[in-house]
Each structure stands twice: as C-alpha cells, then as structure tokens.
Amino acid sequence: MKQGLSLRTSQHLALTPQLQQSIRLLQLSTLELGSEVDQMLDDNPFLERTEEAAERESYGLEQADTAVSANDRELEYASYSGTPDDYSSKSSTDNSAEDSSSAVDDGPSWEGDGSVSMSPDDGEWGGEARAHGNNLSGGGDEMDATELARNQESLQSFLQRQALTLRLGAEDQAALYFLIESLNDEGYLEDDLTDLARGLAGDDDSQIEELVHHFTVALRLLQSLEPTGAGARDLAECLRLQLQALQADPAIEADTLAVALRICSQPMDLLARRDIKHLMPLCEASDAQLRAAIALIGRLEPKPGRRFVNVERNIVVPDVLVVAIGQGTQVKFQVRLNPDVMPRLRVHDIYANALKGHKAGGSDAANFAALQQRLQEARWFIKNIQQRFDTILRVSTAIVERQKSFFIHGELAMRPLVLREIADELGLHESTISRVTTAKYMATPYGTFELKYFFGSGLGTESGGNASSTAVRALIKQFVAAESPKKPLSDNQLSDMLKEQGIECARRTVAKYREGLRIAPASLRKEL
C-alpha cells in the first residue's frame, strides 16, 4: 500500500459554545435552572443577582448581540414591543388576524442588563405561585415546601419513640432497635431472623441461637407497636396483625373477622382475584360471609409504613400562567411567564467598569484576556436565559391559540396537536419545541399541566375528522365514573360507547388508555 498526501476541502456545521449553552438551558426544568444559576453565580464574579432593574451597561449586551452566529438564528428570541410591566401575551378566542398579531405585540420586554421589570403583585396567579412555589430570585427565612417535606418523621424514629416507653433489658432493647432499623420503607421485615443473627455472630452457633431468641422476643414487641402491621414478614402476616387488633372492636362481627382471618391464611392471589368460588370451600364460609370479610380486608393498610415514607416531593412550579379575562364568547386568555421562576441577573457594574478602564500590558495580558472571557460568559448566560423564557412564552402562546376549546370547555374539547404544527407556526425546529415542552408547566383555570399534555395524536371519527387522544381518555374516564359499581363497563363496551360518539377506537386502544389512566379492569372494579 503506497502512502501519499492529498488536499481536500469540506464544509461542516459546528455548534458554538454559546449555542450549546442556549440549548442546554432550554431543556432544563425550573429547579434545574435554579441550580444552574446558583452554580454560575458562584463561578463567575461578573454575574450578580438583583431585585430591581439595573441600568443598561454601556458596552454590555450590544457586544454579545453582534456575536450571534448563523447557527443561533433558530433560537434567537424575538423583540417585543410591550412595556416592562406588561410581561405577558394575550390570546383571544377570535381567529382574526388582528388578535393573532396582538398576541405577539403584548409580549415581554427584557431589560438590557438581564433583569426583569415585573410588579411583585402582577396577577392573582403570580400570588398563588409565590405562595406555593420556589422563589429562585431570592431566599427568605421562611421554610419552603421542600424543607417541610424533608422534615417528616420517619417510621424508624416513630417506632423508637414508642420503644422508649417499654421496660427492656439492654440486650432486648438493642435487638428491638436492630429490627426497627432493618425494616424497609413499607414497614416489612424482609430478612429472616436467623440470617440477621448470622450476619452479627458469624459462624458461632451458640451466639446465633441466643440472638435468634432475643430477636423473636423483640419481633413480638415490635408487632405490638403502632402502626399495626409493622414488622410483618409478608402481606398475609400484615393483614392478620391488623385483623387481630380489630378483635376488640364491638362494631365488627366475630364471624366476619374469623372468615377474614381464614382468608389471610390462603394464597393471596385468590384474594387479589376475589375468587369467591375457590375461597368458599377453603374457608368453609358462605358467599355473603366471604363478601363481608373481603370488604373488611379492603379497609386494611397493606403497607403500614406508607405514610412515613420521606420521599422527595415533586413540587411543580408553573413556568407559564394562563388567566381568563372576560366571560362567555368574549373570553380572552392572557399568557404570562411566572415572575417567580425567572432569575434577575445582571453584569456586576463595579467589576465590569474596572475591567473596562484597565489597560493590560506585559505580563497582565493573559490575566486580562481571561477576565474578558469571563465577562463575555456572564453576558451570554444572561442572554441565553432571556432567550429561554422568551421561547417558552412564544410556544405557550401558540399552544393556547391552538387549544382555545380546552381552556373554555375542558379536556373533552382538546384538539389533536403535534409538535410539528407549533414548530412550523413559530419557524423553529421540532426538536426545539420538544425541549421547550419537557418539564415545563402551565397553570390554567383547570389546573397545572405539563406543556406536553396539550399535544396528542388524533383518532378518526365518522365525520372524517380527528379526535384528540387526550379527549378520548377524558371520555373514558367519564364513562367509568358514571358506570354502575355492580356492573362495570368492559373494554369492549367502552369501545362501543366511543363508536356511538363517532370515535373509532379499538378495544386494545381502550385498554391502553385505561391502563394509562390507572383504571383497574372491570373484574377488579366490580363492587362486592
């Protein structure tokens, strides 16, 4: 093989660091953006947070604006002519061109320094969002919802407080505490007592036997504490412990309680299927007795530690607020950004002016160039955050325009909508719309929804049109809510009812939508 040299010209597209940062900020959620802003404030000395609108830096964002490359045009934010206090976009129910143009003209106005001029009492939705959401623009002394969720008492601490009232020896108390710490989040003791003892004593059989004895005593004490059922080894034991605790309740019949205990001694799959036919000979009970016993078991708690689980609460802070203005056919919807999720940032005036007036030379040239780069990074960060919120507002306004019927009549009036329709309308790429609608939420008069909620495929109708899959799900939910508890609707019946409404929906599609709505099958929805 012979070696040689050759020249070749080619063209390729490359994402600039500024565009990469803009794309990354666009797909971040509200909480992730807050962390990103805090990180940038710690790393960049030229960036600071401000509560008030700052004066425009004389040489700041104009320089950054001139550096926008051709690759940035898709994400470039549009200039709005609205006033700083009118940080919103209005969407009318009319389809006239004048209303469509006004929806853009009344958009947000950004201050040149990156700070947001917004009245603290701008709109009733903003007030509610401040009361229930995180404020990324500043911290107060009051405890927020996240801290309250993290301060919830755990199951282990609750049981240990009860254990302090028991008069136990040192060894039994240690065994009880060890079992408490071995419980899982649901309150079950998954490990066998012998395995727990072997993990502590190793191969010493005599010590293992002694530990098992202490664990057995401690387990009985643990199962006598609240919540009832904690310390059970399986579901059947958990239900039996709770049923035994109900023996002192005079309101419960003894026969029903006895049948319920016999049911718990049978395989749990029979109870899950409510297989009364097979349970009758096994439990030696009549049909009526079994139904009453199963109803009693249905009132028990299968996971005793459920209410103590200190899960990380997903606090939804809306990025966009939609407020209805007017009534009836004259109703209009005002779309605005939530001021509480927008960080107010600006370039530090003192540091920037000091760098501007400094003339670098000699050995300071390298340091001066590094500081200039950090200053440029601060400008680009402010610009990209402004661009992020502007793109969210534009997309949200387009969604409200397309889904007017939803905001008037609810989810039954949802229209089919795909990402490409919004992308073509705004002149953006479909992937950009996907990033904007992921983990971004809109507060509406009907509740708070993710922006992706307003997109859905279409199902054919008899009239030749399309029905949104979201509206079909809402219709299925409505049918199930109105069904007879003794004769619940099957998937075939739901499919036939949808056909009567003019919607072609197969049984398998109905089953998929029903499972997505977390609605049990008809056999499990049937009331005993």
N, C-alpha and C positions, 0 to 999 in steps of 0.2 A: 504494500500500500504506500503510495507516494504522498508526501506531505507538501503543502503549498499554502500560500497566503492569498486571500481574496477580500475585496471590499464589497459591502452590501449596505444599502440604505433601507430603512424601515421606519414605520410610524407606529406608535403605541400610546394609549391613554394611561395616565397615572393620576391617582388621587393625591392632591396636595395635603399636607398635614392639617391645614385649616378645614378642608372639606371632610377629611376623616373625622375630625373632632365634631363638626356640624352633624354628620350622620350619626355619630355615637350619641351625642346629646339628644338627638331627635327621638331615639328609641328608648331612652331611659324613662323609668317611671318617676312619679313625683318624689318619692322617698329616695330613690337612687340619685336623682338630680340634686337633692339637698345634700347628700353625702359628697357628691362631686364638687359642689360649690364650696363646701367646708374644706375639702382637700385642696382646692385651688387657692382659697384664701390663706391656708397655712403655707403653701409652697411659693406663692407669688407675692412679693412685697408691694408691688404696684397696684394690687387689687384690694379694694376695701368695700365693706358693706355700708350702706347709707339708708337712713329712714326718710330722708327728704330728697327732693330733686336737686341735683347739683348743677352748677353752671357748666356749660359745654366747654370741654378742653379745647384750647385754640388750635392744637395740632393733632388731636386725638383720632376720632373715628373717620375723619376725612381721609387720612392716610390709609387706614385699613380698607375703606371703601374702594380706593383706587387700585388695590391689590387683588381684587376679586378676579379670579381666573374664569376662563370659559366653562370649566367643569363645575363651577359654583352656581351657574345660572339657574339650574333646575331648582336649587334650594334657596335661591335669593328671595328675600322677603319683599313683598310689595309695599310701596309707600302709601300711607293712609293720610287722608286729609282731615280726620276728626280731631277734636280738641283733646288735650291730655285727660280731662275729666270724663270725656265720653269714651271710655275704654271698652267699647262694645261694638257689636254688629247687629243690625236689626233685620229680621226676616219676616216678610209679610206673607199672608196666606194667598194673596193675589199672585197671578202668574204674569203680570205685566212686566215689561222691560224696565220701567221706572223703579219698581220695587226691587228688582234684581240689582240694579245699579246702586240703589241706596244701601243695599246690604253690604256693599264693599266700601262705600264712601264713609260710612259711620264707624269705621274700624278703629283700631288702637293707634295711638300716637306715642312713639317712643322718644324719650329724652335722649339727647346726643351722648350723654355720659353713661347711658345704660340704665339709669334709674327710672322707675315707673311712677309717673304722677297719677296717683289714684286716691280718691277720697276714702278715708277709713270707714265711712258709713255708706258706701256706694252699693245700695241694693239690699233687699232683705235676704236674698240667697247668700250674699257675701257674709252677712252677720251670722247666719246659721253655720256656714262653713268655718268661720273663725271659732265658733263655739264648740264644734265637734271635730275639727281637723287640726293638722300640724301647721304651725306658722314657721315657714322657712326663712322669713325675713328678720327674725329676732327671737330671743328667748326670754321668757319671764320666769318668775319664781313659782308660778302655779304648776302643779303636777298635771301632765297631759294624760291622754287616754292610754298611751303605750306604757307609761310608768305604772298606772293603776292596774293594767293587765299583768304586768310583771310582778306586782306585789301581792298577787293572790296566794293564799296559803296552800301549801302542798298537802297531799294525802299523808305523807310520812310525818310531817310536823303535826298534823291534826291528830294522828294516832298516838304520837309520842306524848302529846299533852295529856291525853286520856290515860296513858300508861303511868304517868306520874302519880295518879291517884291510887294505883294498886300497890299494895304492900308486898313486895317481892324481894327475894334474896338477890345478891349480886349476880349470881350465875343465871338465874331465871330472868332477871331484868336484862342482862346482856343478850340472852337468847331471844327475848321478845324484841328488843331493838334490832337485832340482826335480821329477824324475819320481816320486821317492818321495812327495813331498808332493802330487802330482797323482793318486795312487791313491784309489779310492773305498773304502768300508768293506769290500767283498768282496775287495779286492786287485786289481781290474782297472784298467787304464789306458784310460779311456773316450775321451779326446781323441786325435786324430791328431797325430803328431809335427810335421807342417807347421803345423797350427793352433796348437800350443803355441809353435812358433818365431815364427809371425806375431804372436802375442799379445805377445811380448817385443820383436821387432825392428820391428814396424810394416810399412812398405812397402819397406824396404831388402832387395832380393832377395839381394844378396851375403851379408848378415848372416844372412838366413833360411837360406840354403843351408849356411852354416857351423854354425849352431845345429842344424839337422837332422842334420848329420854327428855332432856331439857327442851329440845325443840318441839316435842309432842305436847308438853305442858304449855309452852309458850304459844303454840298454834291454837289451842283451845281458848286461851286468854285473848289472843288476837281476834278470833272469830266472834268473841263476845262484845267487841268494841263497835262503835259507830264509824263508818256506815255499815249497816248489816250486810254481810256477804263478803266483806273484805277478808282476805286470807284464804279464800276458796281456791281449790286446785283446778277446778273446771266449772263449766256453766251449770251442770246439774247440781253440784255441791253449793254453788252460789244461790241458786233458786231454793234449794232445800233449807239453807240457813235463813233465808228471808221468810219462807213459809212457816218454819218453826217459831220465828219471832212473832208471827201473827196468831199463834195459838191462844194468846191471852186476850185477843180482840173479840168481844162478845158479838160484834156485828157480823162476823164471818161464821157460817155454819160449819160444824165439825165434819160433816160428811163431805162437804166440798173441799175442805182443807185436806182431808185424808186422801181423797181422789187425786188432788193436785200433787201430794207427796208421792203417790204411786206413779203418776205420770213422769215425775222427775227421775224416777228410778229406771225408766225405759229409755231406749235410744232417742237422742234429741232430734234426730231427723224426722221421727214420727210427729213430734210436737211442732216442728217447723212447718211440716206439710199439713198440719191439722188433720192427720189421718185418723179420724174417729172410728172408722170401720175396723182398723187393726188395733186401736187402743182399747176398744170395748172389751174384748176377751182378755187382754193382758192386764188391764186394771180392774177387771170384774166390776164394771160400772155401766150404768145406762147411758143412753145418748144425751139426755138432759144433764146428768151429773157431769159428764165429760165436758160439755159445752160450758157449764158454770165454772168448772175447775180451770179450763183453758183461759176463760175470761179473767179469772183471778190471777193466773200466772202472767197474763199480759199486763197486769198493773205493776209487776215487779221490775226492779232495775237490774238488767243483765251485766252492767258494768258499774260496780259500786264506786270506782274512782273517777268516773267520768267528770263530775263537777269540780274535781280538784286538779284536773289536768291543766297545767300552766302553759298552754300553747301560746305561740306568738300570734296575737290578734292581727288580722289583716285589716288595718284601718284604711278605709277608702277615702281619699281626699279628692274631690272633683277638680278637674283641671278647667272645665268649662261649665258655666251656669246659664241655664235657659229659663227665662222668666216670661210668662204670658202677660201681654198688655192688651186690655180690652176684653170684650165678651162677644159670643155669638159669631156671626160671619165676619165681623170686623176685628177679630182677634189677630194680634201680631205677636211674634216671639222675638225677644231680644236675646242675642247670644253674646256673652261676655266671658272673658277669662277671669278665673278666680284670682283676685289680688293676693291671697294668702299663700299661693304656691309659687309666686314669681319673686325670686330674689332680687333685691335692689342693689346693684353693684355699680361701681364707678372706678375710674383710674385715680389713684391717690395723687392729689394735686401737688402736695409738697415734694414728694419723691420725683414726680414727673417733671416739675418745673426745675428742680435741682439738676436733673439729668439733662434737661434741655439747655440750661445755661452753662453746663460744664463742657469744656473743650478738651478732648482727650488727645494725648500725645505721648510718644515714647512707650514706656512700659505699661501705661494705663490703657493702651489701645485695646488690649484683649479683654480687660475687665469692662471697659466702656461698651464694647460690642456685645458682651454677654448681657449687660443690663439693658441695652437697647432691645435685645431679643426678648427678654422677659417682659418688657413694656409692651412690645408688639403682641406677645402671647396674651397679656391681660386684655388688650383691645379686641383681639379676635375672640376671646372667650365671651366677653360682653356681647359682641355682635352675634355670635352663634346662639347664645341664649335668647336674645331678642328674636332672632330668626326662627328658633324652635317654637316659641309661643305664638308667633305670627302665623306659622304654618298650621299649628293646631287650631287656631281660630278660623283660618280660611277653610280648613277641612270640616270643622264643626258647623260652620255656617252653611256649607254646601250640603251637609247631611240633613240639617234642619229644613233646608229648602226642599230636599227630595222626600223627606219623611214628615211633611206637614200633617198628614192624616193621623199619624201616630200621636203627635202632640195634641191633637184635638179629640180623637176618639179612643186612643189607647192602642195596645199591641195587636188587637184584632184587625186594625186598619193598616198594619205595616205593609209596605210595598217591597217587592223584590229589589235588591240593590247589590251590586258587586263593586269591587274596588276600582275596576277599570272605568266605570262611569264617572266616579269622582275624579280620577286621575285625568281623564280626557277633559272634564269641565275646567279643572284648575291648571291644566298644562303641566302636570307633574308626572313622574313615573309611578307605576303601580306599586313598586317596592317602597317608595316614599310614603304612599298612603298607608301601606301595611305597617310601617314603622310608627306613623303618627297614631294609628288607631290601636296600637298594642299598649296595654297597661295605662291608657289614658281614659278618664271617666268624665261623664257628663251628668250634671244634676238637673233633672227635669221635674215638672209638676207631678210626674208619675213615679218618681224615684231616681236613684243614681244608677247609671248603666255604663258599661264599657263601650267605647266608640265602636268596637267590632260588633256589638249587639245589634246595631242598626243595619248590618249587612246580612243578607241571607239569599239563598238560592230560590228559584221560583218553581212552583208546581203548576202543571197545566190545568186549565178549567174548561168546562163545557163550552163556554162562550169564546174560547180561543185565546183568552188572556192568561195571565200568570198570577198565582197567589204566593205570597212570601211564606217561606218555611217557618218563620217566626210566628206569623199569624196562624198557621196551621197548628203549631204547638199550643198556642193560646186557646185555639178552638178545642183541641183535645183535652186540655186542662179544664175547660169549661164544661165539656161533656161529662168528664169523670166527676167533677164536683156536683153535678146535678143528677148523677145516677142513683139508683136505688141501692142502699147498702146490702140488701139481701140478694139482689140480682145485679151484680156489677157488669159493666159492659166489657165484652171481649174485644180483642184487636180486630177481628172480622166485623163486629158490629160497629166499632168506631170507624172503620174504613167505609162501611156502607153509609153511615151518617154523614161522613165527609162528602161522599158522592152525591148525597141528597142536596148538599150545599153547593154542588157544582165543582167540587175539587177532586181531581183524580189522584188518589193516594192509596198505594198498595198496602196490604196487611203488614208486610215486612217493614215498610217505611213507617207505618203507625207504631210498630213495636220499637223501632229505633228511636223515634221521637218520644215515646212513652218512657223508655229507659233513660233518655237524656233528661227528662223532667223528674226522674226519680219517683215514678209512679209504679207501684207494685203490680204484678199481673192480676187478672180478675180473680184467680183462685185464692190469692192472699188478701185481696181487698174485700172479700165476702165477709159480711158480719155474721158472727155465730148467734 
